[in-house]
Amino acid sequence: MYKRKRGTTRRKCRWCKQARVLNNLQSRICSMCQPAWREWVAQKKMNQEARQASYNLIVEERDGETCCEICGRYSDKRRLNVDHNHKTGKIRGILCYFCNYGLRWFKDNPKRLERAALYLRNTENDVPRSIWSMAEHVYSLD
């Protein structure tokens, strides 16, 4: 009969999702995954520090002005997000939460944003659908 050591529990590891013996229940990471998990945490911390440095640099270049580059909303209480190109990783600027998520949902595709703007403009004054379909060929999605 297998006798478990005192203080060890078999639970699902948060990293590999396998049921393993976890010595430290607070971290919920098995001993096999500990090195990879530590490396991931260190990498995440480096990315956060780089983003913070970029944020500080952008704010410094703008003479301490902390407003969204799209909507112009000032942010006193909530820190703005550092926006970056997901393909190249290059930092584009700082945006508020709503504008940053808007770009995310449009998948950073300018044509999608232009079509959304065209849709809003056309439906603002109850423009008939026939006019909207005429403009569809102009803004085709990739």
N, C-alpha and C positions, 0 to 999 in steps of 0.2 A: 504494500500500500504506500502511495506517495504521500509524504508528509511535508507540508509547506512550511517554510521558515516563518517565524513570527515577524509580523510587520510587512510582509509582502502580500500583494493582492493581484489577482489576475483580472485585468481590465483592458479595454480597447485603447491602444496607443493613438493619440491625436495626430501623429505624424504619418504612420504607416497603416493605420486602421486595423491592425491585427490584434487579437486578444493575446496579450503577453503579461508577464509578471512585471509589475511596476513597483520599483523600490520607493520612488518619490511620488506620492499620490497628488501632490500639488501641481507638479508640472505635467503629469499625465503623458509623459514621453518615455518610451521604453529605452533600455540601455543601448540597444543596437542603433537607435535613431538619434541618440543624444548628440553625437558629433555633427551630423547633418543639420539638426535643429539649431545647435549653437552657431554654426556657420550662417544659417539663414537669418538668425536674430542679429548677428554682427553686420551682415550685409544690409538688413533693413535699417539698422541704426545709422550706418554710413549714408544710406540714401536719404534718410530724414535730415541728417546734418547737412548734406549737400543742398537739399531743398531749402532748408532754413537759411543757408548762406546765400543762395540765389535770391530768395525773397528779400533778405536784408539789402543785397546789392541793388535790386530793382527799386526798392523803396528809397534807397539812398540816392540813386540816379534821378528819381522823381522829386527830390527835395522833401522827402518825408511824406509825400502824398500817397495815401492808401485808398485808392478807388479802383473799381473794376474797369478794365480797359474796353469792355463792350458796352455795358449799360451806364457806367459812370457812378454807380452806387458806392457811397463811402462806407467803410466798415470800421467802426470803432470797437464794437464788442467782439465780432467774429473775425478771425484772421482770414485773409483772402487765400485762394489756392494758387499754387504755382502751376501754370499751364505749360504743357510740353507736347511736342510732336511725338506721337506714339511710334512712328516708323523710324525716325532719326534720333529721338531722345533729346533734341534741341529744345531749350526753354524758349517759349514765345512771350510770356508775360504773366501778369497776375489777374485772376478773375474771381468774381464772387461765386458762391456755391451754385447758384441757379444757372449762371452763364456757363460755368465749367461743365455742369451736368448736361446742359443743352447741347454743347459741342459733342459731348460723349454720346448722347443718344442719336445725334446725326452722324456719328462715326467720323468726325473731322472731315466731312465731305462738303466742299463749298457748293457743289451743284444741288445737294439735298437742301442746304440752307437757303439757297436762292429760290428753289421750288417752294419751300415752306413760306418764304416771304411773299412770293407771287400768290400763293394760295390765300394767305391772310389779306393781302391787298384786294384780291378779286372777290373774296367773300365778305369783305367789310361793307361793301355797298350792294350786296345781293346781286352780283354780276351773274348772268345766266351761265350754265354749265358749258354751253357751246363755245363761249369765248375762252373758257379755261382749257378745253380740249384743243383749241387752236394753238395755244402756247405750249402744249405738252412736248411737241417735237423739238422745241428750242432748248429745253432743259431736260435732256435725257439723263437718267441715272447710270452710273458705271456699275 
